[in-house]
Amino acid sequence: MMYYLQINSMITIAILMVLYTQTNSEMPTTCSVIQGLPGLNGRDGRDGSHGHKGEPGPRGETGNPGIRGIAGPPGKVGPKGDQGNTGSPGLQGSKGEKGQKGDPDARMAEKQLILEDKIAALEKSLVFLKKSVQYSIKGVKILGDKVYIPTDLEGDYSTSQAACQGLGGTLPTPMNSAENDIILQYVKEFKNNVFLGINDIKEEGVFVYLNGKQITYSNWPSTEPNGKRNENCVEARVNHSAWNDINCANKNRVLCEF
């Protein structure tokens, strides 16, 4: 195609030259200039040499966050942390349903018989022990489940109580007239008064047993108690067969109750 265009251009130039010669022969000689047709575009030039590195451009705007990557493998187990504070108690749960009635113990009757036999054996042993103590220790008296043992000791209220505690007993505490009568028997035998496990040390006029409970039985004469704050302990008297409030520092014969 390019070759065809070149031939066509040459023919056109030849025609123009002939016309120009004829015209010049008829016209007077002048210096005229006729602009020729534009020439063909030349070939592309060679690539230039590599230029110098340019200055860094301005920082672009922050782009949108990228897609979240795949989770990495789990790390190593960390050290055990400190124990946390105790939490507050939770709400009380609802009451559960009533369970089914259990079957009776098949051996209950047998167990009961065995227990009754053991109790009977213990009771026989206790009776034998009481009789043995009564005959082996001079002056021992037994009333119901109480045992009274005299001593050769004398002391004030605190010393007397400590002596009885050291033997495993306590000062006598009559709960009824029968127990009070046994204590009075000792008083007559001793020909000496004995302290009772009764006092109003804590509150004036309120007489209590050693366990702090208020007395339920008394054997005061009409003139007693009359010692007020000076007489806070109680004794069974040899002369009056009755109780008397007395100063706790006085000394009496020691009688113990077990």
KOLSEMAR-904727 format. One record per residue: residue number from 1; residue in three letters; x, y, z of N, C-alpha, C in turn. Coordinates in steps of 0.1 Angstrom, whole numbers. Atoms other than C-alpha are relative to their C-alpha. Layout:
! KOLSEMAR-904727
  num  residu   n.c1   n.c2   n.c3  ca.c1  ca.c2  ca.c3   c.c1   c.c2   c.c3
  NUM     ala      X      Y      Z      X      Y      Z      X      Y      Z
...
! end
This chain:
! KOLSEMAR-904727
  num  residu   n.c1   n.c2   n.c3  ca.c1  ca.c2  ca.c3   c.c1   c.c2   c.c3
    1     met      8    -12      0      0      0      0      9     12      0
    2     met     -9    -11     -1     28     23      9      7      3    -14
    3     tyr     -7     -2     13     45     17    -24    -10      6    -11
    4     tyr     10     -5     10     13     25    -44     -1     15      3
    5     leu      2    -14     -3     10     58    -26     12      8     -5
    6     gln    -12     -7      5     46     67    -35     -1      3    -15
    7     ile      1     -1     15     40     61    -72    -10     11     -4
    8     asn     11    -10      3      8     82    -72      5     14      3
    9     ser     -6    -13     -3     27    110    -55      9      5    -11
   10     met    -10     -4     11     54    110    -82     -7      4    -12
   11     ile      8     -4     12     29    111   -110     -6     14      1
   12     thr      6    -13     -3     12    141    -94     11     11     -2
   13     ile    -10    -10      0     45    159    -91      5      3    -15
   14     ala     -4     -2     14     54    153   -128    -10      8     -7
   15     ile     11     -8      7     21    167   -140      2     14      4
   16     leu     -1    -14     -4     26    198   -119     12      6     -6
   17     met    -12     -6      6     61    203   -133     -2      4    -15
   18     val      3     -3     14     48    202   -169     -8     12     -1
   19     leu      9    -12      0     21    227   -162      8     12      4
   20     tyr     -8    -12     -4     46    249   -145      9      5    -11
   21     thr     -9     -3     11     69    248   -176     -7      8    -10
   22     gln      8     -7     10     42    258   -200     -4     14      5
   23     thr      5    -13     -6     30    286   -177     12      9     -1
   24     asn    -12     -9      0     66    300   -174      3      4    -14
   25     ser     -4     -4     14     70    300   -212    -10     11     -5
   26     glu      9    -10      4     39    321   -216      1     13      8
   27     met      0    -11     -9     44    344   -187     14      6      2
   28     pro    -13     -6     -2     72    368   -180      8     -7     11
   29     thr     -9      7    -11    101    355   -159     -2      8     13
   30     thr      1     -5    -14     93    360   -122      5    -10     10
   31     cys     -5      9    -11    106    345    -90    -12     -3      9
   32     ser     12      5     -8     75    327    -76      3    -13      7
   33     val     -3     12     -9     74    301    -49    -14     -7      1
   34     ile     12      8     -1     49    273    -49      3    -10     12
   35     gln     -1     10    -12     44    253    -16     -3    -14     -4
   36     gly      2     14      4     48    216    -21    -10     -7     10
   37     leu      9      8     -9     26    189     -5      8     -5     12
   38     pro     -7      5    -12     34    178     30      6    -14     -3
   39     gly     -7     13      2     59    149     30     -6    -11     10
   40     leu      4     11     -8     53    115     46      6      1     14
   41     asn     -5      1    -14     57    110     83     13     -9      1
   42     gly    -11      8     -1     91     98     92     -2    -12     10
   43     arg      0     11     -9     99     66    112      1      5     15
   44     asp     -1     -3    -15     96     66    150     15      0      4
   45     gly    -14     -1     -4    128     77    166      3    -11     11
   46     arg     -5     10     -9    149     55    189     -4      4     15
   47     asp      3     -3    -14    141     53    227     11      8      6
   48     gly    -10     -8     -7    158     79    247      7     -8     11
   49     ser     -7      7    -11    183     70    275     -9      1     12
   50     his      7      1    -12    170     61    309      2     12      9
   51     gly      0    -12     -8    161     92    329      4     -2     15
   52     his     -3      0    -14    171    101    365    -13     -3      8
   53     lys     11      3     -9    149     89    394     -6     13      5
   54     gly      7    -12     -4    123    114    402     -1      1     15
   55     glu      2     -2    -14    115    129    436    -12     -8      5
   56     pro     12      7     -5     90    109    458    -12      9     -1
   57     gly     12     -7      0     55    119    453     -7      2     13
   58     pro      7     -2    -13     31    131    480     -7    -13      4
   59     arg      6     12     -5     16    105    503    -14     -1     -4
   60     gly     14      1      4    -16     91    491    -10     -2     12
   61     glu     10      1    -10    -49     89    510      0    -15      5
   62     thr      1     13     -6    -54     60    534    -11     -8     -7
   63     gly      9      9      7    -70     31    517    -10     -7      9
   64     asn      9      8     -8    -99     10    529      7    -12      6
   65     pro     -6     12     -6    -91    -18    554     -1    -12     -9
   66     gly      0     12      8    -82    -50    538     -8    -11      6
   67     ile      7     11     -5    -99    -83    542      7     -7     11
   68     arg     -6      6    -11    -93   -100    575      7    -13     -4
   69     gly     -8     12      3    -66   -126    573     -4    -12      8
   70     ile      3     12     -7    -68   -162    584      6      0     14
   71     ala     -5      0    -14    -64   -167    622     13     -9      1
   72     gly    -13      7     -2    -29   -178    632     -2    -11      9
   73     pro      0     11     -9    -21   -209    652     -1      5     15
   74     pro      1     -5    -14    -29   -207    690     14      1      6
   75     gly    -12     -2     -7     -1   -194    712      2    -10     11
   76     lys     -2      9    -11     15   -212    741     -9      4     12
   77     val      8     -3    -11     -4   -215    773      7      9     10
   78     gly     -6     -9     -9      2   -186    796      1     -5     15
   79     pro     -2      5    -14     12   -189    833    -14      1      8
   80     lys     13      0     -8    -16   -196    859     -2     13      7
   81     gly      3    -13     -6    -32   -164    871     -3     -2     15
   82     asp      3      0    -14    -39   -155    907    -15     -4      2
   83     gln     13      3     -3    -70   -168    924     -9     12      2
   84     gly      9    -11     -1    -99   -145    920     -7      1     14
   85     asn      8     -2    -13   -121   -131    949    -12     -9     -1
   86     thr     12      9     -1   -149   -153    961    -12      8     -4
   87     gly     11     -6      5   -180   -145    943    -12      1     11
   88     ser     11     -1     -9   -213   -135    960     -8    -13     -1
   89     pro      9     12      1   -237   -164    969    -10      2    -10
   90     gly     10      0     10   -260   -173    942    -14      0      6
   91     leu     14      0     -5   -298   -172    945     -3    -14      4
   92     gln      4     13     -5   -314   -200    964     -9     -7    -10
   93     gly      8      8     10   -327   -227    942    -13     -4      5
   94     ser     13      4     -4   -362   -239    941      0    -13      7
   95     lys      1     12     -8   -373   -267    964     -2    -12     -9
   96     gly      1     12      9   -368   -301    948    -13     -8      3
   97     glu     12      8     -2   -395   -326    944      2    -10     11
   98     lys     -1     10    -11   -403   -350    972      5    -13     -5
   99     gly     -5     13      4   -384   -382    969     -9    -11      3
  100     gln      8     12     -3   -398   -416    970      3     -6     14
  101     lys     -2      6    -13   -403   -433   1003      9    -12      0
  102     gly    -10     11      0   -374   -455   1011     -6    -13      7
  103     asp      4     12     -6   -378   -491   1021      6     -1     14
  104     pro     -5      1    -14   -375   -499   1059     12     -9      0
  105     asp    -12      9     -2   -342   -514   1071     -4    -14      4
  106     ala      4     14     -2   -346   -551   1069      5     -5     14
  107     arg     -6      5    -12   -323   -555   1099     -3      9     12
  108     met      2     -9    -10   -338   -527   1120     -4     -7     13
  109     ala      5      7    -12   -356   -551   1144     11     -7      7
  110     glu    -12      7     -5   -324   -571   1148      9     10      7
  111     lys     -9    -10     -6   -304   -540   1155     -6      5     13
  112     gln      6     -5    -13   -329   -528   1181      1    -10     11
  113     leu     -2     10    -11   -327   -561   1200     14      0      5
  114     ile    -15      0     -4   -289   -559   1200      2     12      9
  115     leu     -2    -12     -8   -291   -523   1213     -6     -2     14
  116     glu      7      2    -13   -316   -532   1240      8    -10      9
  117     asp     -9      9     -8   -293   -561   1251     12      7      6
  118     lys    -11     -8     -5   -264   -537   1254     -3      9     11
  119     ile      4     -9    -11   -283   -512   1274     -3     -8     13
  120     ala      3      8    -12   -295   -539   1298     13     -4      7
  121     ala    -13      4     -5   -259   -551   1302      7     12      7
  122     leu     -6    -12     -6   -247   -515   1309     -7      3     13
  123     glu      8     -3    -12   -275   -510   1335      5    -10     11
  124     lys     -5      9    -10   -264   -542   1353     14      3      5
  125     ser    -14     -4     -4   -228   -531   1352      0     12      9
  126     leu      1    -12     -8   -238   -497   1366     -4     -3     14
  127     val      5      3    -14   -257   -512   1395     11     -7      8
  128     phe    -12      7     -7   -227   -535   1403     10     10      4
  129     leu    -10    -10     -3   -204   -505   1401     -4      9     12
  130     lys      4     -8    -11   -225   -484   1424      1     -8     13
  131     lys     -2      8    -13   -226   -512   1450     14     -2      4
  132     ser    -14      2     -3   -189   -518   1447      6     13      6
  133     val     -5    -12     -5   -182   -481   1452     -5      3     14
  134     gln      6     -2    -13   -206   -479   1481      6     -8     11
  135     tyr     -6      9    -11   -190   -508   1500     15      2      1
  136     ser    -14     -2      0   -154   -499   1491      5     13      5
  137     ile     -4    -13     -5   -154   -462   1500     -9      4     12
  138     lys      8     -3    -12   -165   -452   1535     -8     13     -2
  139     gly      9    -12      0   -194   -428   1537     -7      3    -14
  140     val      6     -2     13   -205   -431   1500    -15     -2      1
  141     lys     15      2      1   -243   -426   1495     -4      2    -14
  142     ile      5      0     14   -262   -432   1463    -15      3      0
  143     leu     14     -3      1   -295   -416   1454     -3      2    -15
  144     gly      3     -1     14   -309   -422   1419     12     -1     -8
  145     asp    -12      1      8   -282   -414   1394     11      9      6
  146     lys    -10     -9     -6   -263   -392   1419      8     -8     11
  147     val     -8      6    -10   -234   -404   1441      7     11      8
  148     tyr     -6    -10     -9   -221   -384   1471     11     -7      7
  149     ile    -12      5     -6   -186   -389   1484      6     11      9
  150     pro     -6     -9     -9   -172   -372   1515     15      1     -1
  151     thr    -15     -1      0   -136   -360   1518      4      5     14
  152     asp     -5     -5    -13   -114   -350   1547      5     14     -2
  153     leu     -5    -14      3   -107   -316   1530     -9     11      6
  154     glu      7    -12     -4   -117   -282   1542      5     11     -9
  155     gly     -4    -11      9   -117   -250   1521    -11     10     -2
  156     asp     10    -10      4   -135   -219   1510     -8     -4    -12
  157     tyr      9      4     10   -161   -219   1483      8     -4    -13
  158     ser     -8      2     13   -136   -217   1453      9    -13      2
  159     thr     -9     12     -2   -112   -243   1469     -8    -12      0
  160     ser      8     12     -1   -140   -267   1477     -5     -4    -14
  161     gln      5      3     14   -154   -265   1441     12     -6     -8
  162     ala    -11      5      7   -119   -270   1427      4    -14      4
  163     ala     -3     13     -5   -113   -300   1449    -10    -11     -6
  164     cys     10     10      6   -145   -317   1436      2     -1    -15
  165     gln     -3      1     14   -137   -309   1400     12     -8     -3
  166     gly    -12      9      1   -103   -325   1405     -3    -14      1
  167     leu      4     14     -2   -121   -357   1415    -10     -4    -11
  168     gly      9      3     10   -144   -354   1385    -14      3      3
  169     gly     13     -3     -4   -174   -341   1404     -2     15      1
  170     thr      3    -14     -3   -189   -309   1417     -5      2     14
  171     leu      7     -2    -12   -203   -293   1448    -14     -5      0
  172     pro     13      6      1   -236   -309   1458    -11     11     -3
  173     thr     11     -9      4   -267   -293   1442    -13     -7      1
  174     pro     13      7     -2   -299   -305   1457    -11      6     -9
  175     met     11     -4      9   -328   -304   1432    -14     -3      6
  176     asn     12      3     -7   -354   -318   1456      3     -3     15
  177     ser     -2      2    -15   -360   -326   1493      7    -13      3
  178     ala     -7     13     -3   -347   -362   1490     15      3     -1
  179     glu    -15     -3      2   -313   -349   1477      5      9     11
  180     asn     -4     -9    -11   -313   -322   1503      1     -7     13
  181     asp     -1      8    -12   -319   -347   1531     13     -8      1
  182     ile    -13      7      0   -289   -368   1521     12      9      4
  183     ile    -11     -9     -4   -267   -337   1523     -1      4     14
  184     leu      1     -4    -14   -281   -328   1557      5    -12      9
  185     gln     -5     12     -7   -272   -364   1568     15      2      2
  186     tyr    -15     -2      0   -235   -356   1559      3     11     10
  187     val     -3    -11     -9   -237   -323   1578      0     -5     15
  188     lys      1      5    -14   -248   -341   1610     11     -9      3
  189     glu    -12      9     -3   -221   -368   1606     13      8      1
  190     phe    -13     -8     -1   -194   -342   1599      0      9     12
  191     lys      1    -10    -10   -207   -319   1626      6     13     -5
  192     asn     -6    -11      7   -197   -293   1601     -9      4    -12
  193     asn      8     -4     12   -214   -272   1574      7     -4    -13
  194     val     -6      3     13   -208   -279   1537     -6     10    -10
  195     phe      5     -9     11   -210   -256   1507     -9     -8    -10
  196     leu      8      5     11   -237   -262   1481      4      7    -13
  197     gly     -4     -6     13   -232   -256   1444    -10     11     -5
  198     ile      9    -11      2   -254   -225   1446      6     13      4
  199     asn     -5    -14     -4   -246   -187   1447     -8     11     -7
  200     asp      6    -12      7   -258   -152   1438     11     10     -2
  201     ile    -12     -8      2   -223   -139   1430     -3     10    -11
  202     lys      2     -8     12   -234   -125   1396    -10     11      2
  203     glu     11     -9     -2   -266   -109   1406     -6     -2     14
  204     glu      5      1    -14   -277   -101   1442    -14     -5      1
  205     gly     14      5     -2   -307   -121   1453     -5    -10    -10
  206     val      4     10     10   -308   -143   1422     10    -12      1
  207     phe     -9     12     -3   -294   -177   1433     -1    -10    -12
  208     val     -1      9     12   -282   -200   1405      9    -12      3
  209     tyr    -10     12     -1   -265   -234   1401     13      4     -7
  210     leu    -14     -3      6   -229   -236   1389     -1      1    -15
  211     asn      1     -1     15   -241   -239   1353     -7     13     -4
  212     gly      6    -13      3   -258   -204   1356    -15      0      0
  213     lys     15      1      0   -294   -217   1357     -6      3     14
  214     gln      6     -4    -12   -317   -203   1383     -5    -13      8
  215     ile      4     11     -8   -325   -227   1412    -15     -3     -1
  216     thr     14      4      0   -357   -247   1411     -5     -5     13
  217     tyr      4      5    -13   -357   -259   1447      9      7     10
  218     ser     -7     -7    -11   -347   -242   1480     -4     -5     13
  219     asn      3      4    -14   -346   -249   1517      4     11     10
  220     trp     -3    -12     -9   -343   -214   1532     -9      0     12
  221     pro      8     -3    -11   -355   -207   1567     -7     14     -2
  222     ser      8    -13      2   -378   -177   1572      9     12      1
  223     thr     -9    -12     -1   -348   -154   1581     11      0    -10
  224     glu    -11      0     11   -326   -163   1551     -7      1    -14
  225     pro    -13     -6     -1   -311   -152   1529      0     14      5
  226     asn      0    -14     -6   -301   -120   1547     14      7     -1
  227     gly    -14     -6     -1   -264   -114   1540      3     11    -11
  228     lys     -2    -10     11   -268    -92   1509     13     -2     -7
  229     arg    -13      2      8   -235    -85   1491     11     -6      8
  230     asn    -11      6     -8   -214    -98   1520     -1    -15      0
  231     glu      2     14     -1   -228   -133   1518     -6     -5    -14
  232     asn      4      4     13   -230   -147   1482      0    -15     -3
  233     cys      0     15      2   -225   -184   1487    -10     -6     10
  234     val     10      7     -8   -248   -210   1502      6    -13      6
  235     glu     -4     12     -7   -242   -237   1528    -11     -7      7
  236     ala      9      8     -8   -261   -265   1545      5      0     14
  237     arg     -5     -2    -14   -260   -258   1583     -3    -12      8
  238     val      1     12     -9   -255   -284   1609    -11      3     11
  239     asn      9     -2    -11   -277   -267   1636    -14      2     -4
  240     his     13     -4      4   -307   -256   1616     -6     -9    -10
  241     ser      5      9     10   -310   -284   1590     -6      8    -12
  242     ala      6     -9     10   -316   -256   1565     12      7     -7
  243     trp    -10     -8      8   -297   -233   1540      3     13      7
  244     asn     -5    -12     -6   -277   -203   1550      9      7    -11
  245     asp     -9     -7      9   -261   -176   1528     12      5      8
  246     ile    -12     -2     -8   -225   -171   1539     11      7     -9
  247     asn    -12     -5      7   -193   -153   1529      7    -11     -7
  248     cys     -6     10      8   -176   -172   1502     14     -4      5
  249     ala    -14      2     -5   -142   -169   1520      0     -9     13
  250     asn      0      9    -12   -154   -190   1550      4    -14     -5
  251     lys     -5     14      3   -141   -226   1552    -10    -10      6
  252     asn      9     11     -4   -163   -257   1553      6    -14     -4
  253     arg     -4     14      4   -159   -295   1550     -5     -2    -14
  254     val      2      2     14   -158   -306   1514     -8    -13     -2
  255     leu      8     11      5   -186   -329   1501     -2      1    -15
  256     cys      1     -1     15   -187   -338   1464    -11     -9     -5
  257     glu     11      7      7   -215   -349   1441      5     -5    -14
  258     phe     -4      6     13   -210   -372   1411    -13     -5     -7
! end
